[in-house]
Amino acid sequence: MASQRASKCSTSSTGTKTPPGIDPISGTPYAGEYFEIAAEQYHFMLALLPPLFQRTGMFGMSEFKAGNVTSVFFAIRIRGRERWFHGFCDLSDKRSPDAMRAAIVAHGTGAVDSMTREEKLEAIWSATHADFKGIAGEADPGAWPPEHHGKRTILVNAGALGTVLKLLEDLSDEEIDSRMSDIRARSRRAGASDAERS
């Protein structure tokens, strides 16, 4: 799904429409757009150049489109089906790839109330800043039992115990509901921004 642009746009030599007063070299006209692609396109782009960064289900191109904007590719399971997306993220905001992934998941799943537990956990993982999540056993193998190594972890407030790492899959229903309300609020703000750009 690509963002719609205002009708008063100039057209560059490449055919890209740019709103008046926006320099296309800045990358601003492209940032925030995403659309669904085929699995073959995702894998072709992954093999094309060494990625600028790569995480589970996500990688960024090492060549920038313009300014700080680069192509980011996503492999996301939504409603039990693997889907692939290409988006343009402004990496001057290091959270933009995770925010875009969360927006894709929120859009693809529709109403949050109809999401499965696994979809909610995926949305929470995607929306959580890298400083507050990790992989069990990656930094300190002795900190987690071997059967948990490689599983996703997230920081949670454990009341009197303070902030602790917890397996993402072990979040309680209350912890999930609390985080999903934050994600819905961010999604509504992002939707308002998209409407302003239309």
N, C-alpha and C positions, 0 to 999 in steps of 0.2 A: 504494500500500500504506500504509494508515494504521496507526500503532502501536496495539496493543491496550492497554486500560487495566484496572486492577484492578477486580474486581467490586464492591468497597466504595467506591462513588462517589456523590456527591450530584449532582443534576441541576439546572442553572441554569434561569432562565426561558427561555433560548433552546434548552434541550434538550441542551446540552453536558454530558457527565459529567465531573466534577472529583474527583480523589482527595481524601480528607479532609485538612484542614490546608493545602491549596494554594489560594492566592488566584487566581481566574481572571483578575483584572485584571492580574496580573503577566505573563501570557502563558505561564507555565511549562507549563500543561496542553497547550498546542498545539505548542510548540517541538519540532522533530525529526520531526514527522509529514510524510509526503508520499504522494501518490497519483497515478496516471496519469490524464491528461485527454485530450480530443480536441484536434486542431490548431485547430479553430474557437474553442474556449474560450481557448487560449493567445493567439491573435491578437486576440480580443475584449478580453481583459484588458490587452494591450499598448496598444490604442487607447483604452481607457477613461479613464485618467488619465496624466499625465506620470509616468514611472517614477522612483523614488527613485534607482536606479542601473541601468545597462544595460551588459552585456558580451556578447560573442559567445555566443549560445545561452542567455542568462540575463538576467532583469530582476527587480527588486524593486518592489513596490507602494509608493506614497508615503503611503498610509494604513496605519497600524499596526493589527493585530488587537487587541493588548493589550500593555502594557509596551513592550519593545523587539522584540516579535515581529511580523513582517510576512510577507505572502505573497511567495514567490519562485517564479518560473515558469522552467522549463527546457525547452529543445529539445535533445535528445540523440540521436545516431545510435548505436544498439546493434544489433550483428549485421547491419549493412547496412540497418537500417530506422529511419526517423526516428520518434521518440516524444516525447511532451510530458508534463511533470509539473508539479504544483503542490505546494509544500511550505511549511512554516512555519519560518522561521529566526529565531533570537534574535540580533539584530544587535549586541548588546553584545559578542559575539565576531565580529569582522569576517571571520573565516575560515569562519563557519558555512555560507554559501551554497556555497563551494567544497567543503567537507567533505560537504555533503549531495549535491552533484553527484557526487562521487567514490563515495559510498555507493550512489547510484542506479545508476551504471555498474557497480560491483562486483556489486550484486544482480542487475542485468539480464543480466550476462554469465555469471553462474555461476562455474564453476571458472576460475581465472586461466589455467591451462595451456591451455584451449581458446580463449582470446582471440586475435583476430588482432593483428598488429602495430599496425594503426590503432586498435583498441580499447584496447590498452595505452597508446599515445601519448595518447589522449583521457583515459584514467584518470589518467595522469601529469600532464597539463596541468591537469585539474580539481583534483587534489590538491595542486598546487604553489601556495604562497602568492604573491600578486600581486607582492610585493617581489622574487621570484626568477624572474619570467617577464616577457615583453613581446612587442612586435610589431616585427619588423625594419624599420628605417627610420623608425619613428614619432618617436622622440626626436631622432635624428641621421641624416637621410637619406644623408649621405656615408659613414656607417659600414658600410653594406651595399651590395652591388651591386644595381642596380635590379631585377633578376629575383627577388631575395629580399624586396623590400619587401612588407609585409603578411603575411609568414609568421610563425608563432609561434616565439619564442626562449625558451631556458631556461638558467639558470646551471648550469654543471657544473664539477667539480673536474678540471682538466687536468694534474694532477701538478705537475711543475716549473714549468709556466706559471701555476699558481695557478687562481683561479676565472675562467672565461671564459663569454661568451654563445655558445650554439650553437643552430642551428636544431633545433627539436623533431624534425623529420622525419629529421635526421641523427644522432640518438642511436644509439650502438652497442647491440648485443644485451646486452652486459655492463651498460651504463648503464641500459637498460630493466629488466633483471632485478633490479638493485639497487634501483631505485625501486619496482618492483612488490612486492618483499618488504616495503618500508615501508608501502605502501598496504594490503596484506593484513593486516599487523599492526594498522593503524589500523581497518580494517574489522572485525576480530575484536573489538577493544575497543569499537567502536560497537555491534556486535551484542550484546555482553555488557550494555551499558547499556540497549539496547532490551529485553532479557530481564528486567532488573531492573525496568523500568517496567511490564511486562506484569502 
